[in-house]
Amino acid sequence: MPVCLVFGLLITLTSAFTVWYALARDSRRAHLQLSFSVLMGAGSGMTMQLGYAVASLKVPDKDDVFGLIGMQDVAQKRPI
């Protein structure tokens, strides 16, 4: 899935840049650290929401879509 690859690269690159700027401790570039955290949040949020779209398309019986979405909600809120 190319979408997962793009989102994964977005998360990896922005987290690397965030750590790099945090270690540099350059106050003139502090606004870049906030920008990277916003991009990281966007990438991780899209990755988490992608499961709902894929699961609803892959479910064999269309009557089970709502049960599947409910199961994903519980699984995301209460990890094992």
Summary of the structure (lengths in Angstrom):
residues: 80
radius of gyration: 17.2
end to end distance: 26.1
largest distance: 55.6
contacts: 179
relative contact order: 0.11
helix: 89%
strand: 0%
